[in-house]
Amino acid sequence: MEKERKTSSVNVVVSDVGAWGMNIISSVGIIMANKQLMSPSGFAFAFATTLTGFHFSVTALVGLVSNAAGYSASKHVPMWELLWFSIVANMSITGMNFSLMLNSVGFYQISKLSMIPVVCVMEWILHGKHYSKEVKMAVTVVVVGVGICTVTDMNVNAKGFLCACVAILSTSFQQISIGSLQKKYSVSSFELLSKTAPIQALSLLILGPVIDYYLTGKLLLNYKLSSGAFFFILLSCSLAVFCNVSQYLCIGRFSAVTFQVLGHMKTVCVLTLGWLLFDSELTLKNILGVVLAVVGMVVYSSAVEVEKKANSKIIPGKESLSEEDSQLLEENGESGVNDVELGKSIG
């Protein structure tokens, strides 16, 4: 029995690392691909919202093929739940684009960093979740470290501030809702993504060109598509499938706060790759921020592990569950374990 428990714990750790690794690699890869696709020195495809519609279209197609081939099952989720989730997700995408357009880079980075405390407050309000002093300290260190790396100027205006608030709240609520919907309807990460992707794809393909025209003043129909641009669009869409799937997998395994903390590792990777591949300037300030952020992530991981071990002494076998699963077990008792079959690998 003890041997089976240890094997199960090892399998969970391996799958957790795999999901996180997939998210980091695909997210950093898509940023690099989009940089080449969208930059003026690249292919100047300045239609970010429409491109996101392409991403979800390919993701929806993959989900449709997977369901038709029998690789994944389809469980019922009420349409109204899927619709409001898709609206929130699209508000997140649009809000981020408008925030980047209307605000300085410094304020945009600060607004992204503020998602961690916002998610913490939301989880406390919605789920009654509490955090230890060690976790709070580690989160603070991560935020300060990434802030040192990325924040430059700090100009803000009323319209930009409003868009940033919409982006922060909708993104935070979306990330919390992914885990909640998976548990509420006992659906896997890929099943939930397969159900929401078509709705997001359709709405973004309709609204995307309009939003992009407002943002850039350029019409999609006037863009001259080259073979190089077409290749990078396909590459971006392919990476987006892995990025979307891994995001749902990660939030199914970890809490929304952990996902935010791990997500800042992507910022560190992008800064480093930008220095290596695109001759971006890497100053002493950047290096200090990167070191501080990495230290914060290590401390955070250690603090979460200590919490898990402490909780496992209260409820045997709980160390093999994710943070959100553990919380659900605390709320519903051990009988709820069978209803939370989450965090499984696709395939």
C-alpha positions as CSV (number, residue, x, y, z in Angstrom):
1,M,0.0,0.0,0.0
2,E,2.8,2.4,1.0
3,K,4.7,1.5,-2.2
4,E,1.6,2.2,-4.4
5,R,1.1,5.6,-2.6
6,K,4.8,6.5,-3.3
7,T,4.4,5.5,-6.9
8,S,1.2,7.5,-7.2
9,S,3.0,10.6,-5.7
10,V,5.9,10.2,-8.1
11,N,3.5,10.0,-11.1
12,V,1.7,13.1,-10.0
13,V,5.0,15.0,-9.6
14,V,6.1,13.9,-13.1
15,S,2.8,14.9,-14.7
16,D,2.8,18.2,-12.8
17,V,6.3,19.0,-14.1
18,G,5.3,17.9,-17.6
19,A,2.2,20.2,-17.6
20,W,4.3,23.1,-16.3
21,G,7.1,22.5,-18.7
22,M,4.7,22.3,-21.6
23,N,3.2,25.7,-20.6
24,I,6.6,27.4,-20.2
25,I,8.0,26.1,-23.5
26,S,4.9,26.7,-25.6
27,S,4.3,30.2,-24.0
28,V,7.8,31.3,-24.6
29,G,7.8,29.8,-28.1
30,I,4.6,31.6,-29.1
31,I,6.0,34.9,-27.8
32,M,9.1,34.4,-29.9
33,A,7.0,33.4,-33.0
34,N,4.6,36.3,-32.5
35,K,7.5,38.7,-32.1
36,Q,8.8,37.7,-35.6
37,L,5.3,37.7,-37.1
38,M,4.0,41.0,-35.7
39,S,7.1,43.2,-35.4
40,P,7.7,45.9,-38.1
41,S,11.1,44.4,-38.8
42,G,9.4,40.9,-39.2
43,F,6.2,40.4,-41.1
44,A,4.2,43.3,-39.6
45,F,1.1,41.3,-39.0
46,A,-0.4,43.8,-36.5
47,F,-3.7,42.0,-35.9
48,A,-3.3,40.5,-32.4
49,T,-7.0,39.9,-31.6
50,T,-7.7,38.3,-34.9
51,L,-4.6,36.1,-34.5
52,T,-6.0,34.9,-31.1
53,G,-9.2,34.0,-33.0
54,F,-7.0,31.9,-35.4
55,H,-5.5,30.3,-32.3
56,F,-8.8,29.2,-30.8
57,S,-10.1,28.1,-34.2
58,V,-7.2,25.6,-34.5
59,T,-7.6,24.5,-30.9
60,A,-11.4,23.9,-31.5
61,L,-10.5,21.9,-34.6
62,V,-8.1,19.7,-32.6
63,G,-10.8,19.2,-30.0
64,L,-13.3,18.2,-32.6
65,V,-11.0,15.7,-34.2
66,S,-10.1,14.3,-30.8
67,N,-13.7,13.8,-29.9
68,A,-14.6,12.3,-33.3
69,A,-11.6,9.8,-33.0
70,G,-12.7,8.8,-29.5
71,Y,-9.5,10.1,-27.8
72,S,-11.5,12.2,-25.4
73,A,-15.0,12.0,-24.0
74,S,-17.5,14.8,-23.9
75,K,-19.3,15.5,-20.6
76,H,-22.2,17.9,-20.3
77,V,-21.5,21.4,-19.2
78,P,-24.5,23.9,-19.3
79,M,-24.3,26.2,-22.3
80,W,-24.8,29.3,-20.1
81,E,-21.7,28.4,-18.1
82,L,-19.7,28.1,-21.3
83,L,-21.0,31.4,-22.7
84,W,-20.2,33.4,-19.6
85,F,-16.8,31.9,-19.3
86,S,-16.1,32.6,-23.0
87,I,-17.2,36.2,-22.5
88,V,-14.9,36.6,-19.5
89,A,-12.0,35.1,-21.4
90,N,-12.6,37.3,-24.4
91,M,-12.8,40.4,-22.1
92,S,-9.4,39.3,-20.8
93,I,-7.9,39.2,-24.2
94,T,-9.4,42.4,-25.4
95,G,-8.7,44.2,-22.1
96,M,-5.0,43.2,-22.3
97,N,-4.7,44.5,-25.9
98,F,-6.4,47.8,-25.1
99,S,-4.3,48.2,-21.9
100,L,-1.1,47.7,-23.8
101,M,-2.3,50.2,-26.4
102,L,-3.4,52.9,-24.1
103,N,-0.9,52.6,-21.2
104,S,2.9,52.8,-21.0
105,V,4.8,49.6,-20.9
106,G,5.7,50.2,-17.2
107,F,2.0,50.5,-16.1
108,Y,1.1,47.5,-18.3
109,Q,3.7,45.4,-16.5
110,I,2.5,46.6,-13.1
111,S,-1.1,45.7,-14.0
112,K,0.0,42.2,-14.9
113,L,1.9,41.8,-11.7
114,S,-1.1,42.9,-9.7
115,M,-3.0,39.8,-10.9
116,I,-1.3,37.7,-8.1
117,P,-2.7,39.7,-5.2
118,V,-6.1,40.1,-7.1
119,V,-6.3,36.3,-7.5
120,C,-5.4,35.8,-3.8
121,V,-8.2,38.2,-2.8
122,M,-10.7,36.7,-5.2
123,E,-10.0,33.1,-4.0
124,W,-10.3,34.4,-0.4
125,I,-13.7,36.0,-1.2
126,L,-15.1,33.2,-3.5
127,H,-13.6,30.1,-1.8
128,G,-12.5,31.2,1.6
129,K,-8.9,30.3,0.9
130,H,-6.2,31.4,3.2
131,Y,-2.4,31.7,2.7
132,S,0.5,31.2,5.1
133,K,3.0,34.0,5.9
134,E,5.7,32.1,3.9
135,V,3.5,32.0,0.8
136,K,2.7,35.7,1.1
137,M,6.4,36.5,1.5
138,A,7.4,34.4,-1.5
139,V,4.7,36.0,-3.7
140,T,5.9,39.4,-2.7
141,V,9.5,38.5,-3.6
142,V,8.5,37.2,-7.0
143,V,6.4,40.4,-7.7
144,V,9.3,42.7,-6.7
145,G,11.8,40.7,-8.7
146,V,9.8,40.6,-11.9
147,G,8.9,44.3,-11.3
148,I,12.6,45.2,-11.2
149,C,13.1,43.3,-14.5
150,T,10.3,44.7,-16.5
151,V,8.9,48.0,-15.2
152,T,10.3,51.1,-16.8
153,D,8.1,54.3,-17.1
154,M,4.9,54.7,-15.3
155,N,2.4,56.9,-17.2
156,V,-1.3,56.3,-16.8
157,N,-4.5,57.9,-18.1
158,A,-8.2,57.3,-17.1
159,K,-9.2,55.3,-20.1
160,G,-6.1,53.1,-19.9
161,F,-6.6,52.6,-16.2
162,L,-10.2,51.4,-16.8
163,C,-9.0,49.0,-19.5
164,A,-6.3,47.7,-17.2
165,C,-8.8,47.1,-14.4
166,V,-11.1,45.2,-16.8
167,A,-8.1,43.1,-18.0
168,I,-6.9,42.3,-14.5
169,L,-10.3,41.3,-13.1
170,S,-11.4,39.3,-16.1
171,T,-8.1,37.4,-16.4
172,S,-8.0,36.6,-12.7
173,F,-11.7,35.5,-12.7
174,Q,-11.0,33.4,-15.8
175,Q,-8.1,31.5,-14.2
176,I,-10.1,30.8,-11.0
177,S,-13.1,29.7,-13.1
178,I,-11.1,27.1,-15.1
179,G,-10.4,25.1,-11.9
180,S,-13.9,25.6,-10.5
181,L,-15.6,24.4,-13.7
182,Q,-13.4,21.4,-14.0
183,K,-14.2,20.3,-10.5
184,K,-17.9,21.3,-10.6
185,Y,-18.6,19.1,-13.7
186,S,-15.8,16.6,-13.4
187,V,-14.4,17.4,-16.8
188,S,-10.8,17.1,-17.8
189,S,-8.7,20.1,-18.9
190,F,-9.0,19.2,-22.6
191,E,-12.8,18.6,-22.5
192,L,-13.4,22.1,-21.0
193,L,-11.1,23.7,-23.6
194,S,-12.8,21.8,-26.4
195,K,-16.1,23.2,-25.3
196,T,-15.1,26.8,-24.9
197,A,-12.7,27.1,-27.8
198,P,-15.3,27.2,-30.6
199,I,-17.3,29.9,-28.8
200,Q,-14.2,32.0,-28.3
201,A,-13.0,31.4,-31.9
202,L,-16.3,32.5,-33.5
203,S,-16.6,35.6,-31.4
204,L,-13.0,36.6,-31.8
205,L,-13.0,36.1,-35.6
206,I,-16.1,38.3,-35.9
207,L,-15.0,41.0,-33.4
208,G,-11.2,40.7,-33.9
209,P,-10.8,42.6,-37.2
210,V,-13.0,45.5,-35.8
211,I,-11.0,45.7,-32.5
212,D,-7.7,45.4,-34.4
213,Y,-8.7,48.2,-36.8
214,Y,-9.5,50.4,-33.7
215,L,-6.2,49.5,-32.2
216,T,-4.0,49.9,-35.2
217,G,-6.0,51.7,-37.9
218,K,-5.2,48.9,-40.3
219,L,-7.6,46.6,-42.2
220,L,-7.0,42.9,-42.2
221,L,-8.1,42.7,-45.8
222,N,-5.4,45.1,-46.9
223,Y,-2.6,42.9,-45.4
224,K,-0.5,41.2,-48.1
225,L,0.1,37.6,-46.9
226,S,3.5,36.2,-47.8
227,S,4.6,32.6,-47.5
228,G,6.8,33.5,-44.5
229,A,4.0,35.2,-42.7
230,F,1.7,32.2,-43.4
231,F,4.3,29.9,-41.9
232,F,4.6,31.9,-38.7
233,I,0.8,32.1,-38.4
234,L,0.7,28.3,-38.6
235,L,3.5,28.0,-36.1
236,S,1.9,30.5,-33.8
237,C,-1.5,28.6,-34.0
238,S,0.3,25.2,-33.4
239,L,2.1,26.5,-30.3
240,A,-1.2,28.1,-29.1
241,V,-2.9,24.7,-29.0
242,F,-0.1,23.5,-26.6
243,C,-0.3,26.8,-24.7
244,N,-4.1,26.6,-24.2
245,V,-4.1,22.9,-23.3
246,S,-1.2,23.4,-20.8
247,Q,-2.9,26.4,-19.2
248,Y,-6.0,24.3,-18.5
249,L,-3.8,21.4,-17.3
250,C,-1.8,23.6,-15.0
251,I,-4.8,25.3,-13.4
252,G,-6.4,21.9,-13.0
253,R,-3.4,20.7,-11.1
254,F,-2.3,23.9,-9.3
255,S,-4.2,26.8,-7.9
256,A,-4.7,30.0,-9.9
257,V,-2.1,31.7,-7.6
258,T,0.5,29.0,-8.3
259,F,-0.2,29.4,-12.0
260,Q,0.5,33.1,-11.8
261,V,3.7,32.6,-9.8
262,L,5.0,29.9,-12.2
263,G,3.8,32.1,-15.1
264,H,6.4,34.8,-14.1
265,M,9.1,32.2,-14.9
266,K,8.0,32.8,-18.5
267,T,8.8,36.5,-18.1
268,V,12.3,35.5,-16.9
269,C,12.7,33.1,-19.9
270,V,11.5,35.7,-22.4
271,L,13.9,38.3,-21.0
272,T,16.8,35.9,-21.2
273,L,15.9,34.7,-24.7
274,G,15.4,38.2,-25.9
275,W,18.9,39.0,-24.8
276,L,20.3,35.8,-26.5
277,L,18.3,35.9,-29.7
278,F,17.4,39.5,-30.3
279,D,20.3,41.5,-28.9
280,S,18.0,43.0,-26.2
281,E,19.9,44.9,-23.5
282,L,20.5,42.9,-20.3
283,T,21.5,45.3,-17.6
284,L,22.6,44.7,-14.0
285,K,19.0,45.7,-12.9
286,N,17.6,43.0,-15.2
287,I,20.0,40.4,-13.7
288,L,19.2,41.4,-10.2
289,G,15.4,41.2,-10.9
290,V,15.8,37.7,-12.5
291,V,17.8,36.4,-9.5
292,L,15.3,37.8,-7.1
293,A,12.3,36.4,-9.0
294,V,13.9,32.9,-9.2
295,V,14.6,33.0,-5.5
296,G,11.0,33.9,-4.8
297,M,9.7,31.0,-6.9
298,V,12.0,28.6,-5.1
299,V,10.8,29.9,-1.7
300,Y,7.2,29.7,-2.9
301,S,7.5,26.1,-4.1
302,S,9.1,25.2,-0.7
303,A,6.3,27.0,1.3
304,V,3.6,25.2,-0.7
305,E,5.3,21.9,-0.2
306,V,5.5,22.5,3.6
307,E,1.7,23.3,3.6
308,K,0.9,20.1,1.7
309,K,2.9,18.0,4.1
310,A,1.3,19.7,7.1
311,N,-2.2,19.0,5.5
312,S,-1.3,15.4,4.7
313,K,-0.8,14.7,8.4
314,I,-4.4,15.7,9.0
315,I,-5.9,13.9,6.0
316,P,-3.9,10.8,4.9
317,G,-3.0,10.5,1.2
318,K,-3.7,14.2,0.6
319,E,-0.2,14.9,-0.5
320,S,-0.9,13.3,-3.9
321,L,-3.7,15.9,-4.6
322,S,-3.3,19.3,-6.2
323,E,-3.7,22.5,-4.1
324,E,-7.3,23.0,-5.4
325,D,-8.2,19.4,-4.9
326,S,-6.9,19.5,-1.4
327,Q,-9.0,22.5,-0.6
328,L,-12.1,20.8,-2.1
329,L,-11.4,17.8,0.1
330,E,-11.2,20.0,3.2
331,E,-14.6,21.5,2.3
332,N,-16.5,18.3,1.3
333,G,-14.8,15.6,3.3
334,E,-13.0,12.4,2.0
335,S,-16.1,11.2,0.2
336,G,-15.5,14.0,-2.4
337,V,-12.3,12.4,-3.7
338,N,-13.9,10.3,-6.3
339,D,-15.7,13.3,-7.8
340,V,-12.4,15.1,-8.4
341,E,-10.6,13.2,-11.2
342,L,-8.5,16.1,-12.4
343,G,-5.0,16.7,-13.6
344,K,-4.8,13.6,-15.8
345,S,-2.7,13.6,-18.9
346,I,-4.3,13.8,-22.2
347,G,-4.2,10.7,-24.3
